[in-house]
Amino acid sequence: MHELTGLRSVIEHYREKGEVVEIEREVDSECELSGIISALNSLPTTPGVLFKKVKGYDFPVAACILSEKDRTCQILGLPSSPLEFKEVFIKLTQNLIPPVKVGSGPCKEKIYTRDFDALKIVPSIKATPDDGGRYFQPIVVTKDPETGVQNAALNRAMLLRDNTVILNVRNETGVGQCFRNCKKEGKPFEVALVIGAPLEMYISGATKLPLGQDELSLAGAVRGSPVEVVPCETIDVHVPAEAGFVIEGVIGPPYELGTEGPWPEFLKYLSIPQQKPLLKIKALTLRKDAVGYAIVAGTKENYNLRISNDVEFYRYVKAIEPNFVIDAALTPGTAHWHHGIIQIKKDDYDFEGLQVHVAMAAFGFSVYLETVTIVDEDVNILDMNEIDWAVTTRCNPSEQIHIIREVKAHRNNPIAGARELMDGSFVGKAKMIIDATVPWKYKNLKSGANRPVFERARFKKVDLKEYLSPHNYRQWIK
């Protein structure tokens, strides 16, 4: 996979394998395209999709290539075993490969610096009828004016008119820090919006690296070779040479604001409109065979883009008590952000209570995190049925539910964000620890069968090959 160059070659690779569907008929990018993506996501296995004719545009649009975890791991060249994936990904973040600057590349095949309208050339989508407008979903590349270090992240941009978009800059991110530093010095904030880049760059842009580290260096580590970057035409930023589209722009001064939203967030609610900075587009460069890329919130692909959150959460929690914590993950139902599961091994009396300590410390991982559930080593943390079973059978709410009242949360969750609409309130809510581990006082309690009360029923192990016909065995087992 790492030998493939550009998004189009990856699409072609999976098309030949039968994992990408091509839609020949013209599709409207306003709601129809996203409706098809939503329908594909309701299938047990979601294929990638290439929309060959998009109304109003000369370029095709792809989506859903990262919709399946196994396919995502193949593209990254990483193991699909969850725990092994985390350990390998951690090593990659510790051995970053910085980008290498080159003079030119495919993204410079066409260059527009005057008499152009990027909003009419680069494909955008309106996801739902209630959206505030049409949107790009780019990799946003910026440079910190104080350190000179670049940052890459995923931030949506709402289209206005006259080569102007509203960029969803979030204060807690690297992009937000770069913006604040520019405002502090009264400098223009130079931004490149990269669309249709190789997919490992999307994963890297969604990864939570420490501030001051360039996410394109993580993409290089994933590839095993540096990402080639080229200078922009009008701003002092370097962008991936393999990108499909590169939109160059500047925010302020005077740092004008506009109303951004609504837009469907990853928790499948429409966002609360906010005041965000206006980006004035100065140039557009692209490759002749460029492919747009559409990411619809709340889809499998949207969640898989954030699988590195699991890695960082595991690393963060494991470091608290490495001999006590076995594994940790963030639930896909909360877009790998809001609900953390921690698996521990409580095999000594002295460990009782440590699980709650670890859970409290885990909230330092992110303001997004709102619920932490702790389970024993025999519970599969990737199976919500198992977790529900543990909560039901091992948690006494009067003793094992712990509420942390009214703390900072994130507005993407409407139960917290709605408070922003009330005078004098802040974006927050209570947070919760669910201790679904067997209390130590019950560990050695035995039933009438002289088995531990909290040990699962044991069934005889059998080989189904001895019982099923060859046809049924091939159908159901292989």
ChimeraX attribute file (.defattr): number of C-alpha atoms within 10 A of each C-alpha:
attribute: neighborCount
match mode: 1-to-1
recipient: residues
	/A:1	12
	/A:2	15
	/A:3	8
	/A:4	14
	/A:5	13
	/A:6	23
	/A:7	24
	/A:8	19
	/A:9	14
	/A:10	18
	/A:11	22
	/A:12	15
	/A:13	14
	/A:14	17
	/A:15	17
	/A:16	9
	/A:17	9
	/A:18	11
	/A:19	17
	/A:20	21
	/A:21	16
	/A:22	13
	/A:23	14
	/A:24	11
	/A:25	11
	/A:26	13
	/A:27	18
	/A:28	17
	/A:29	23
	/A:30	18
	/A:31	18
	/A:32	15
	/A:33	22
	/A:34	22
	/A:35	15
	/A:36	13
	/A:37	23
	/A:38	19
	/A:39	11
	/A:40	19
	/A:41	20
	/A:42	11
	/A:43	9
	/A:44	8
	/A:45	12
	/A:46	22
	/A:47	23
	/A:48	25
	/A:49	22
	/A:50	24
	/A:51	24
	/A:52	18
	/A:53	19
	/A:54	21
	/A:55	16
	/A:56	14
	/A:57	15
	/A:58	15
	/A:59	18
	/A:60	18
	/A:61	24
	/A:62	23
	/A:63	22
	/A:64	25
	/A:65	25
	/A:66	26
	/A:67	22
	/A:68	19
	/A:69	17
	/A:70	14
	/A:71	17
	/A:72	21
	/A:73	17
	/A:74	14
	/A:75	20
	/A:76	19
	/A:77	15
	/A:78	16
	/A:79	16
	/A:80	15
	/A:81	10
	/A:82	15
	/A:83	17
	/A:84	12
	/A:85	17
	/A:86	26
	/A:87	14
	/A:88	14
	/A:89	21
	/A:90	16
	/A:91	11
	/A:92	19
	/A:93	21
	/A:94	10
	/A:95	15
	/A:96	21
	/A:97	22
	/A:98	19
	/A:99	23
	/A:100	15
	/A:101	16
	/A:102	14
	/A:103	10
	/A:104	15
	/A:105	17
	/A:106	20
	/A:107	27
	/A:108	24
	/A:109	14
	/A:110	12
	/A:111	15
	/A:112	16
	/A:113	14
	/A:114	9
	/A:115	7
	/A:116	15
	/A:117	18
	/A:118	22
	/A:119	20
	/A:120	13
	/A:121	15
	/A:122	23
	/A:123	25
	/A:124	24
	/A:125	24
	/A:126	23
	/A:127	26
	/A:128	19
	/A:129	10
	/A:130	13
	/A:131	19
	/A:132	20
	/A:133	20
	/A:134	22
	/A:135	24
	/A:136	25
	/A:137	21
	/A:138	27
	/A:139	26
	/A:140	25
	/A:141	27
	/A:142	28
	/A:143	26
	/A:144	21
	/A:145	18
	/A:146	10
	/A:147	9
	/A:148	13
	/A:149	15
	/A:150	22
	/A:151	26
	/A:152	28
	/A:153	25
	/A:154	23
	/A:155	19
	/A:156	21
	/A:157	26
	/A:158	29
	/A:159	23
	/A:160	18
	/A:161	12
	/A:162	12
	/A:163	18
	/A:164	21
	/A:165	26
	/A:166	24
	/A:167	25
	/A:168	20
	/A:169	21
	/A:170	13
	/A:171	12
	/A:172	11
	/A:173	16
	/A:174	25
	/A:175	27
	/A:176	16
	/A:177	19
	/A:178	27
	/A:179	26
	/A:180	16
	/A:181	16
	/A:182	21
	/A:183	17
	/A:184	9
	/A:185	10
	/A:186	13
	/A:187	17
	/A:188	18
	/A:189	24
	/A:190	24
	/A:191	25
	/A:192	27
	/A:193	26
	/A:194	27
	/A:195	26
	/A:196	27
	/A:197	27
	/A:198	22
	/A:199	20
	/A:200	24
	/A:201	28
	/A:202	25
	/A:203	24
	/A:204	27
	/A:205	26
	/A:206	21
	/A:207	23
	/A:208	18
	/A:209	19
	/A:210	11
	/A:211	15
	/A:212	16
	/A:213	18
	/A:214	25
	/A:215	30
	/A:216	29
	/A:217	26
	/A:218	29
	/A:219	28
	/A:220	23
	/A:221	23
	/A:222	26
	/A:223	20
	/A:224	15
	/A:225	16
	/A:226	19
	/A:227	24
	/A:228	20
	/A:229	22
	/A:230	22
	/A:231	18
	/A:232	20
	/A:233	17
	/A:234	15
	/A:235	18
	/A:236	14
	/A:237	21
	/A:238	21
	/A:239	28
	/A:240	27
	/A:241	25
	/A:242	24
	/A:243	26
	/A:244	28
	/A:245	31
	/A:246	30
	/A:247	23
	/A:248	27
	/A:249	24
	/A:250	20
	/A:251	25
	/A:252	19
	/A:253	12
	/A:254	12
	/A:255	17
	/A:256	13
	/A:257	16
	/A:258	17
	/A:259	14
	/A:260	26
	/A:261	23
	/A:262	18
	/A:263	26
	/A:264	19
	/A:265	17
	/A:266	21
	/A:267	19
	/A:268	16
	/A:269	15
	/A:270	20
	/A:271	22
	/A:272	19
	/A:273	14
	/A:274	13
	/A:275	15
	/A:276	21
	/A:277	21
	/A:278	26
	/A:279	27
	/A:280	19
	/A:281	23
	/A:282	20
	/A:283	23
	/A:284	27
	/A:285	23
	/A:286	27
	/A:287	21
	/A:288	14
	/A:289	15
	/A:290	25
	/A:291	28
	/A:292	25
	/A:293	25
	/A:294	24
	/A:295	23
	/A:296	25
	/A:297	21
	/A:298	20
	/A:299	21
	/A:300	25
	/A:301	23
	/A:302	19
	/A:303	24
	/A:304	22
	/A:305	25
	/A:306	22
	/A:307	25
	/A:308	21
	/A:309	22
	/A:310	23
	/A:311	23
	/A:312	22
	/A:313	25
	/A:314	26
	/A:315	19
	/A:316	17
	/A:317	24
	/A:318	21
	/A:319	13
	/A:320	15
	/A:321	15
	/A:322	13
	/A:323	10
	/A:324	18
	/A:325	22
	/A:326	17
	/A:327	23
	/A:328	27
	/A:329	26
	/A:330	27
	/A:331	19
	/A:332	20
	/A:333	15
	/A:334	18
	/A:335	24
	/A:336	24
	/A:337	26
	/A:338	21
	/A:339	20
	/A:340	27
	/A:341	24
	/A:342	26
	/A:343	24
	/A:344	26
	/A:345	17
	/A:346	22
	/A:347	13
	/A:348	9
	/A:349	11
	/A:350	9
	/A:351	13
	/A:352	16
	/A:353	13
	/A:354	14
	/A:355	26
	/A:356	19
	/A:357	12
	/A:358	21
	/A:359	23
	/A:360	16
	/A:361	13
	/A:362	21
	/A:363	19
	/A:364	12
	/A:365	15
	/A:366	14
	/A:367	15
	/A:368	19
	/A:369	22
	/A:370	23
	/A:371	21
	/A:372	24
	/A:373	24
	/A:374	27
	/A:375	29
	/A:376	23
	/A:377	17
	/A:378	13
	/A:379	19
	/A:380	16
	/A:381	23
	/A:382	15
	/A:383	11
	/A:384	15
	/A:385	12
	/A:386	15
	/A:387	20
	/A:388	12
	/A:389	14
	/A:390	22
	/A:391	20
	/A:392	12
	/A:393	13
	/A:394	19
	/A:395	20
	/A:396	16
	/A:397	13
	/A:398	7
	/A:399	10
	/A:400	17
	/A:401	15
	/A:402	16
	/A:403	12
	/A:404	13
	/A:405	11
	/A:406	13
	/A:407	14
	/A:408	17
	/A:409	22
	/A:410	18
	/A:411	18
	/A:412	20
	/A:413	24
	/A:414	17
	/A:415	13
	/A:416	19
	/A:417	19
	/A:418	17
	/A:419	16
	/A:420	15
	/A:421	11
	/A:422	10
	/A:423	7
	/A:424	7
	/A:425	10
	/A:426	18
	/A:427	21
	/A:428	23
	/A:429	19
	/A:430	14
	/A:431	19
	/A:432	20
	/A:433	22
	/A:434	22
	/A:435	27
	/A:436	26
	/A:437	25
	/A:438	18
	/A:439	17
	/A:440	16
	/A:441	9
	/A:442	12
	/A:443	16
	/A:444	11
	/A:445	12
	/A:446	13
	/A:447	11
	/A:448	7
	/A:449	7
	/A:450	8
	/A:451	13
	/A:452	14
	/A:453	15
	/A:454	15
	/A:455	11
	/A:456	9
	/A:457	7
	/A:458	6
	/A:459	6
	/A:460	4
	/A:461	6
	/A:462	8
	/A:463	7
	/A:464	10
	/A:465	12
	/A:466	9
	/A:467	10
	/A:468	13
	/A:469	11
	/A:470	10
	/A:471	9
	/A:472	12
	/A:473	14
	/A:474	11
	/A:475	9
	/A:476	8
	/A:477	10
	/A:478	6
